[in-house]
Amino acid sequence: MNFKAICFVLLAAFAISPSLAQNKYTLNGYIKDASNGEALIGATLLVKELTTGTSANIYGFYSITLPAGDYTIEYRYIGYETVIETISLDANQKLDVELQTESQELDEVVITGESEDANISEIQMSAEKLDIKTIEKIPAFLGEVDVIKSIQLIPGVSSVGEGSSGFNVRGGGVGQNLVLLDDAPVYNSSHLFGFFSVFNPDAVKDVNLIKGAIPANYGGRISSILDVRMKEGNMKEKEISGGIGTVFSRLAVQGPIKKDKASFIVAGRRSYIDILAKPFVDNDATLYFYDLTTKVNYKLNDNNRFFLSGYFGRDVFKFDERQGFDWGNVTGTLRWNHLFNDRLFSNFAFIVSSFDYGFSFGENDRDKFDWSSRILTYTFKPYFNYFIDTNNELLIGGEATYYDFKPAEAVGVSDGVTQDISLNEKFALESAVYVDNTQKLSDRLSVRYGLRFSAFQYFGPANKYEFRTVEPGERKELVNAEPFDEREVIKSYTNLEPRASLRYKLNNSSSIKASYTRTAQYIHLVSNTAASTPIDLWTPSTNNIKPQTGDQYTLGYFRNFGKGNDYEASIEGYYRDTDNQVDYVKGADIFINEFIEGDLISGVGRAYGLEFSFKKNVGKINGWLSYTIGKSELKTPGINRGDWYSTRFDQTHNLKLFGETQLSKRTSFSANFTYLTGAPITAPTSRFNVQGLVIPYNYYDSRNNFRIPASHRLDIALKWDPTRPGKKKKNEDYFVFSIYNVYGNKNPFSLFFAQQDGRAVAGEAIDTFAYQFAIIGAPVPAISYNFKF
């Protein structure tokens, strides 16, 4: 039975099933913010008489089926006033609810957007939600709010150093994280080599990071899912917001196209380091980025709603007008929400995403070199969310992604002679179907279980390369190249990916959760540098590169303390086994290499650790403390003598502390402290002396055998509202004064080894030194002005 037939049978069953429950009726609708019409993701509904309830999905839609009767319904969302509705349920009803923002006193500052006991009652574990209001409170580099830097304060999340692109989760690589912006994959999430992310805070509504217990509706990566949802645009009134900072400025405009019917948001950013530096730079060197985030949504009727969103961003780093780097993302998402009946919600998404990058060198047209690369994808995602009853919520769906890889378009000109060394494009198709059910078995026990079936086809036009291993760990020898025609399948892979989670409530203030997740990843980020860079290469699985697979097991204990769950504490343990981890032979060449598959080898990996978290949610002083102790290792034939070795992103200790306090009605203060074990590097163990020059050498062929020193940093920020006490104003504006790296610690990014300057005198010992390279080694003060009207 094919996928269309399965969907037809399931939809038919869903359409018939309400008639089987003669004495039960369904209450559904949307839960929104009263001030702007934005959907409140995860808002909760509680039926007081039955002490049961449900929560809204990512579009704010809820549905609950109850026996006929009179009920008192409470609609809740942290930071908003509770709405209480009394209903007589004697027929199916639709009830849309708008919640007003709650006015907060100084001793009731809230830092979370989740329900009060979400960490105890929800099945989901190994996940962290941050709304934009929380992210805005965290001190950031140069005072600019940043999504990626904010999630690095979460347990189990880190980076290999300041200024590195992307992020690492539970010992996984940057390329093992699936980053989504309104369902569109983002293949490079960083601006300015990792100092800022591509997500404009003025356009972001909700950020959800899933580190484990990944639901079946997500796939394609083995480490984590970062799901970023954009604002939908103010449905009520026009709103302009933005900010002027040290590095860049922002401006966002949103408002109704037709009130309560259609809305839009347009948000743009542009850095101006190049403009400020121009009077002091002799040549045409420049470094800047820009991005534009847009979204339109239209409510056709009660059962149909359309969303169109897009992102366009680029970084430019030029040494002069002819030479330099540039890279950028483009995404577009068209979604259609359709309500088949009171309990069956559906979403259909059509997505395009592109990431391209390249560089140019040469002083004139007779001697130059131009290179570019790209990954382009087209995706279709349908899913159906069926609210069976108060105890079961079913999710079924699928997705298909077409890949077009352009490894290199490279042209060199030497003394007027042109040589084209471009590589052929590569094509692939990844598809999946899944089913996922959340079930309440009793008041104490709930489970979520699902199954994802994924498939991958690598096809022509391309050559199928066959290699012979000369010696483990060495470059493989090409023995055959067989051509394949267009759409002819070269290699296929399939994987079954079961997922299961459970939550057992010990009492109203504590619970135990456990999960198992199997994931498969069919595309690979190839990089042999110390940290991820914008010119790393994405490549598909082939007959020589197998898909990565991972099995993760997690177990956690969650506890709330205090009146109203003012304090949250948790401890989670995780263990992940991975197969077919991509590694590199000695001296691997990944740049414009037609036979790159011969330079890649695969091994097994393991990552394990414990994560501790403590949060204080309300009060004049609030914040969180997180600590992770973990290990991430690889074992690859021919590397490190066949023994286990630490990955480049292995960090034993990861400590994060964030705190905030309201000093007055006009002023708040926040600070965060981080401590990270130094990342491993491969260091020489011996040396040769040749004619007075030292040549470093790794005698024992060990990989990642040395660690750079630990890094630690304190950041602070002061938010000040210039409005005089007692004066009312319609608009909102404030200043943020911040200091990044307060005590000026020179956190090492890497170490390199060299001999003393100059050639040594014959017969005398040659001194060698280890030099520590820090990207930021001093306090960095900043000021930004933010407004909304």
N, C-alpha and C positions, 0 to 999 in steps of 0.2 A: 504494500500500500504506500503510495507516494505522499509527500508532505501536504499537497492540496487536498487529497482524500481524507487524510487524518484531520486537517482543520475543519473540513465540511462535517465530518462525523461529530467532532467535539462541539462545534457551533450548534449543530442540530440538537445535540443533547442538552446544551446550555439553554437553548430557546425553549425546550420542552419542560425542563426540570422545574421551573417555578410553579407550573400547574400541578405538580405532584405534592406540593406543600399547601394543602387547601386552607389551613388555619394559620398560615404564616404570611407576613407581608414584609416588604423591603422599604427601608428608609435610605435615601442616598442624596448626594449633592456635592457641592464644593465648599471647602473652608478657605476663606481668603482674608487678607489684610484689608480692613475697612478704609484705610487711608489711601491705598493705591490699587487695590484689586489684585495684588500678587497672591498666587497660591501659597498656602502655608504647608510646606512639605512635612509630613509626619505629624501634623496636628491630630489630637486624639478626641475621640467621642466616648463618653461613659454613660451607660444606662444604669441609673442609680438603683432601680428596683431589682435588677438582675445582676448587679455588680459585674457586668461584662461590657465590652466595648470593642472598638476598632480604631485604626489610624488611617489617615489620608495617604494616598500614594504620592509619587513625585509631581503629579499635576494637581494635587490638592483634592482629588476625588475620593469619596468614601462611600461605602455601601454596607449595610448591616440588615440581616433578616431576622425578625423577631415574631413570636406569637402575637396574635391580635390582643390589644389591650392599651391601657393608658400608661404613659411613661414620662419620666423626667430625664431629659437628655442634657448633659453638660459637654460643651465644646471647649477644649483647653489647648493652650500653646504658651510655653514659658515666655514671659515678657509681654503677654497680652491678657486683657481682662476676660475672665470666664463668661461664656454666654450660656444661659440656662433656658431651655425650651421645654414646654409641656405639650405633648402631642397625644392624640387618640389614633392609634394605628389600627384602622379597620380597612385599609386599602394601601396599595403601594403609594408612597409619597416621595416627592423631591423637595429637599429643603437646603438651600444654599445659605451659608452663614458667614457673616463678616465679623471679625474680631478687632476690637479697638486696642491700640497700644496702651499698655498699663503705665500709669504715671508712677515713677520710682522715687522713693525717698532715699536719702543718703545712706541709710543703713540697710537698704534692700536692693543693692546693685546686683544684677543677675548677669552671669557670663556664659550662659548656655541657652541654646534654642530648643533643647529636647524636653520631653515631658519629665516631670519630677523624678519618676522612678524608672526611666527608660533603661538605665544600665542594669536594673534588676529584672524588670518584667519582659524586656524584648529578648527574642531568641538570638538576634544578631550579636556576635562577639567579634573581637579583633577588628573593630571598625571605630572610626572617629568622625563625628560630624562637627563642622565648624560653620556657623553662619557668618555673614560678612560683618555683622556688628561685633562679634568676638574677634575676628581677624583684625579689625581696625584698632583694637586696643593693644595689640602686640607691638613693641618697639621693633623697628625695621631699619635696614641699611638706608642711610640718608633720609630717614623719616618717611619713606614711601611704603604704604601698605602692600603686602605681597603674599599671595596664596602659598607659593612653594616654600618660602622661608617660614611661614606660619606652621605648616604641617610638619616641619622638621623639629618642632617642639613636642610632637606626639611620641609616645613610647615606640621604640623599634624603628624610627625613621631618622636618617642621617644623610650626610654627604661626605665625600672624600676630602673636602676642604673648602675654604672660602673662595668664591669665584668659580666653583665647578658647576657644570650644567646638571640639571635634573636632581634626583634624590634616590636614595637607596632604602629599601624596606626589608627588614629581617634578613639581612645578609644577601639580598638579591642585587642584581645589576640594574643600572639606569634603564637599559633596554628591556628589562623584564617587568616594567610597570606599564599598564595600559592607562593612558591619560585621555580623558574624554571631555570635550566641551560641547554641551548640548548634543550628546551622542556621537559627535564627530571625533575620531582619533587625532590627537596632536602628537606629531612625531618628534618635535623638539619644543620643550616647554620653557625655554630660557631666552632672555634678552641679555645683551652685553656680557656674553661668556658666563652667564650664570648668576650675575648680581641681581637680576630682576626676572620675574616670570612674565609669560605672555598674557596673563589674565589681568584685565583691567578691573580693579576693585569696584569701580563705579557701575560695572555691568554684571558683577557676580552676585548671586543670591545665596547659593548654598554649595558647600564643599563636603564631599563624603569620601573618606579614604578607607578602603577595605583591605586589611592586611592578611586576613585569613578568613575561613568560613565564607568563601566567595560564593554567592548564589549562582544557580545554573544559568541565569540570563546573562552573565558576564563570561567572557572567554578570550583566548588569544594571547594571554600573558600568564607567567607562572609565579610572579612575585606579589603584585598588588593591583588594585583598581583605584584610580583617582577620578571621581565623577564630579565634574564642575557644572553647575546649572546656572544659566544666565537669568537675569531679571527679565520679566515679560513686558515691562513698560507700564507706566502709571495709567490706569484706566479712568482715573477720576479727574486729574488736573495736570497741567503742564508743569514740569519740574526741570530745573537746570542745576547741575552740580559739577564740581570739579576741584582742582587744586593747583597751586603754583609751588613747585618745590625746587630743591637745589639742582637736580639733574634733569627733570622733565616736568611738563605741565599736563593736566588732564582736563577734559571737558566732556560732559555727558548731558544730553537732552532727551527727555522722555515725556510722554503724554498721550492723551487719547486721540485717536483718529476720529472715532465716534464714541462718545462716552458710554462706558460699560459694554461696548461692542467690539472695539478694536483699539489697539494701542501700538506704540513703537518705542524703541530706545536706540540711540546712536551715541557711542562713547569712543572718544579718540585720545591718543597720547602721542607726544613727540618730545624726545630728549633734545637738549640744546648744548651739549658739551662742545660740539663743533662750532656753534655760533659764538659762544663765549671765548673759545680758544683762538678764533681766527686772527685777531689782532696780534697774537703772540707767536703764531706759527708761520714760518717762512714759506713752506710749500703748501700744497693743497691737501694735506693730511686731514682726515675727518673720521669721527666715530659717533654714530648716532643710531637711534631706532625709532620706529613709529608703529602704531597699530590702530586699527579701527574695528570696533565690535558693534554689530547691528542686530536688531531683532524686531520682527513685526508679528503680532498675533491677532487673529480675527475669529470672533465667535459667530459662526453662521447661524446656529440655533442651539437649543438645549442639548442636542445630541452630537453636534459636530463643531470642532474647533481646529483651526490651522495655525501653525507656527512656521515662520521662516527666519532663520538666524544665520549669521556669517561672521567670520573673522578674517582680517587681512593684516599681516604684520611683516616687518622686515628690519633687519640689522645691516648696517653698512659700516665697514671698517676699511678705509682707504689710506694708503701711504702717500699717494698723490692721485692725480686725476686718472691715471692709467692702471695703477696697481693696488691690489687689496682683496678683501674678502667681502662676501655678502651672503645672507641666508634669510629665509622667511617661510612662514606658514600661510596657507589659505584653506579655510574650511567653509562648508555650506551645509545646512541641515533644513530639510523641509519635512514637517511632521503633521500628521492628521490624527487627531483624537476623535474616536467615534464610540458612542454609547449604543450598543446593540439593544440592551434592555436594562432594567433597573440594577442588574448585578454583573453584567458583562461589559467591561471597559476595554477598549482596544487602542493601540497606537501603531501607526505605520510611519516609518522614517526612511527618507531617501537622503543619502549623505555623500558628499565628495570632500576629500581632504588631500592636500598636497604639501610637501615640504621639499624645497629645492635649495641648493647651496653651491658655492663655487668661488673661484679666485682667478685673478689675472696678474701676470707679471710681464715686464718688458717696457723699455723706454720709448720704443717706436714701433711702427708697423712691420719693420724688417726683422726685428728680434723681439718676439713676445711669446707668451704661453697663456692660453685661456682654458679653463677647466670648469665643468659644472656637473652636477648630479641631482637626481630627483627620485622621490617616491610619490606615486599618485594612486589613490584608491577610490573606488566607487562602492558604496554599501547600501543594501536594502535590509531593513530590520522591521518585521512585523511582530507584535506580541499582543496577547489577550490576557487580561487580568479578570478572573472570575471569582466573585465573592460568593462562595457556595452557601455558607451559613456562618454563624458566629464562631464556629470552630475550625473552618477551613477556608483558605484563600489560595486559589490556584493561579499559576502563571505558566502559560505555554507560548512558544514563539520560535523564531529562527532568525538567521541572518546569513547573508551572502556578501562576500567582499572580493572584488576584482582588483588585483595588484598589477601595476605597471612600474617596474624598477628601471631606472636609467643609471647604471653604475658610473659611467663617465662619458661625457662629451668633451673631448680634449683635442685641441689643435695647437701645434707648436710651429713657430716661424723662426728659422735660423738663417740669417744673411739673405732674407728674401725667399727662401725655400720653405714651402708649407708642407707639414706632415700631419695627417689626421690619425690619431691613435685612440679614437673613441672606441668604446666597448658596446656590444649589442645590448639591447634592452632585454629584460627578463619579465616573464608573465606568469601569473598564478591566480588560482581561485581558492578561497577559503570559505567553507560553508558550515552551518551548524543548525541543529534543531534541539529544543530542550523542553523539559517539563519540570515544574517546581511547585511544591505545595507546602504551605505553612499550616500546621494542624495543632489545635489545642486538645490534648488528650484528657487533661483534668485541670483543676485549678492550679496545681503545682507543676505539671509536666506539659511542655509544648515542644514540638519538633518541627524542623524544616528539612525537607529532603527533595532531591532532584537528580536528574540525569541529563547530561549534555552529550550529544553525539556530534563530533566534529570531523570534517574531512578537508583534505588539501590536495590540490593538483598543480604540479609544476609542468608547464607545457611550452611548446615552441611558438614561434620559430627560435630555435636555440640548438646548441650542440650539447649532447650528453657526453660528459667527460668521464673517463675511467682512469684511475690512478693506481699505482702500485706503491705500497709502503716500503721504502728502502730500509729505514731504521726508525723505530718509534721515537717521536719527537722531532724528526727531521722532515724537510720538505718532501712531499710525495712526488713520484715520477709519473708523468703523463704517458699512458700507453695507448689510448684510443680516444677519438673524438667522432661521435656519430651524430649527424645532423637530423633534426626533427622539424617537420613542417608546422605551419601555423595551426594552433589549436590541438596539435597532436600531443598527447600526454606523455611526458618523460618519466615522471614518478608520481605516485599517489600514496597518501597516508590517511589513515583513519584512527580515531581514538574515542573510547568511551570515557566520559569524565563524570563519575558519580560525586555527589555532594550531599552531606548530611550534617545537621546541627541539632542540638537539643539544649533545653533550659529546664532545670529543676529548681523550683522555688523552695528554699528551706523554710522561709517565713516571709513576712512582708518587707523585711529589710535586707535579705541576702538570698543569693542564688548561686548555683553551680552551672557552668555551661561547658559544652564540649563540641568539637566539630572535626570532620574529616573532609578534605577537599583534594580532588585530583584535577590538574589543569594541564593543558597542552599549548605550546607556543610554536608557530610555524614560520615566523620571520625573526631575523636575528640582527641585532645591532653590533657591527663589527668595529672594534677599536682596540689598538694595542698601545694607547697612550695611558698615562697615569690617571687621567680624568676624562670623562666624556666631553667631546668637543662638537661644535656645529657641523664639522665636516666628516664625522663618523659615517660609516656606510651601512645602510639597511640592505639585507640580502635574504632571499627566500630559502626555504628548505629545498634540497635537490636530492638526486640519487646519492650524493656524497655527504650532504649535510642533513642529518636527521632532525626531526622536530624535538624541541626540548619538552620534557614532561616533568611534573612535580607532584609529590604527594605530601600534603601538610596535615599534621595532627595538632590540635590545640585543646587545652584544658584550662579553665579559669574559675576563680572564685570572686564574686562581686558582693560588696557590702555597702549599705548606706547607714549614715549616723545622723543623729540630731533630729530636732523637730523639723518636719517638712523636708527631710532628706537634704539637709544643708551640706553634708559632707559625703563624698563618694570615695570608695577605695576599691582597688582590684589588683589581682595578681594573675597573670596569664603565662603559661608555659607553651612553647611551640617547638615542633621538630619538622623539618622539611627535607625529604630526599629528592634529588633531581637527577635525571638522566640526560645524556647527550648535551652536556654543557659545552658551549663553544669555547675553545682555547686556541692558542697559536703556536706554530712551530718556532724554533729558534730562528731569529732573523726574518720573521714573517713580513711579507710585503702585501699590504692591503690597498695600496694606492695604484689605480689604473692597472690592475692585474687580471688579465683574462682568465688565468688559472688559479684564482684565489682559493678555490675549493681544495687545492693541493696544499695550501698553507694553513688550512684550518683543521683542527683535530677536536675530538670530543672526549669528554670524560664524565665522571659522576661527581655530584656535589652533595653537601649536607650543610644545613644551617639549623641551629637550635639555640634556645635561650629562655630567659625569664623576663617578663615586663611587669613593673610595679607602677601603679598610678594612684595618686591621691589628689582630690579636688575639693576646694571650698567654693561653693556656688554662689552664696549670697553674703551680704554684710558689707561693712565699710572697707574691709580688706578681703580680697578673694583672689583665687588663682589656682595653680596646680603644680604638682611635683611629679615628675616621671623619671624612672630609672630602668635601664635595660642592661642586662649582662648577657652576652651572646657570643656565638662563634659561627664563622662562615668559611668553609673549606672546599677544595677541589682535589680530585685525584685523576690524573690524566697519564696514559701510557707515554713514556719517554720524557716526561717533565718531572723535575725534582726527584729523579731516580725512582719514579713510580710511587713515591710516598705522598700522603696528604700534605697540602700546603694551603696557607691562608689566601683568601681572595683579596683583591686590592681594596675592597670595601669592608673588610673584616674589622670590627671595632669592639673590643671586649666590654668596655664600660661606656655608657651613654647616659648622662645625667642632664636633665632640663628642669629649670625652675622659673615659673612665671607668676608675677603678682601685680595686683592693681588696687589702688585705693582712691577714693573720692575725697580730695582735700577740702573742697568747698563746692558750692553750686556751680561755680565757673571753672574749677580746676580739678584735674585728675592726674594721677602719677602712675606710671607702670614701669616694670623692669623685668628683664629675663636674664638668666645666667645659664650657660651651657658648658659642659665638660665632656670631651670625647677622647677616648684612647687614640693614639696616633695610628694612622693607616699603615699597612705593610708596604714595603718597597723591596725591589731586588737590588742588593748591594754587592759590590765586589768583595771577595774574600782573600784575593791574592793580587800580585802585581808583577809586571815585567818592567825591567829597566832597559831601554834601548837608546843608546847614544844620548844619555842624559834626560830622556823623556820617560815618564811613568805611564804605562798602559795598564789600566785596571782589568782584573780578570776574576770571574767567578769559578774558582777551581772545583768546587763541589757540585756545580751545576744545580744549585738550589734556587728556587723561585720564591719571591716575597719572604726573604729570610731575615729581614730587619724592619723595625718600626721607627717611624719618625716620632719625635716627642709628642706628648699629649697636647691638645689645644683646649683653651678655656677663654671665656669672654663674658663680659657684662655689658648689657645695653640698657639704656634708660630713656624714657620719653615723658614729657609734660604736655598735657593738652590744656589749652587755655581759651576760654570764651571771652572775648573783649567786651561783651555787653555789660553795661553797668547794672549793679543789683537793683531790682525793682522795676527796671525798664523792660517793657514788653516789645517783642519784635516778631515779625512774620517770618523773616528769613533766618537761616542758620549759618553761622560761620565761626571758625575757630582756627587757632594756630597750634602747631605741634612743634615743640622744641625737643630734639633728640640728640643723644650721643651714642654712637656705635663703638664698641670696644673701649669702654670708659677708661680702663687703666692701661691701655696701649700695649696689650700683649702681642708679641710677634708670633702669632700662630703659624706653625710651619705648614706649607703646602707640599713641599718636597725637599729632598736632600740631593745634592750632587757632590761628586768627589773630584778633586783636582790637586795637582802639585803646586808647590810654591811658584811665584812668578819668576819667569826667566829660566834659562837653562842652568842646571846645577853644575858646580865646579867638579871637575874630574877627581875622583877619590873621596869626595865628601858625600855624606848621607843625603838623600833626597827627602825633603819633608812633604807630606801630603796632608790635605785638610778636607773635612766634610763641611760643606757650605749649606746653610739652612736658608731656604727661599720662602719668604712670607709675602703674600699679596697685600695684606693690610697689617701694618705694624704700628699704628698710632691711633689715638682717638679720632673719630670722624664725627664732628658736630654737624647738625643740619637744622634747617627750619623750613616748614611748609605751611602754606595758608590754604585752608579748605573752605568751601562754601556750598550752600544749597538754597535755592529760592524758587 
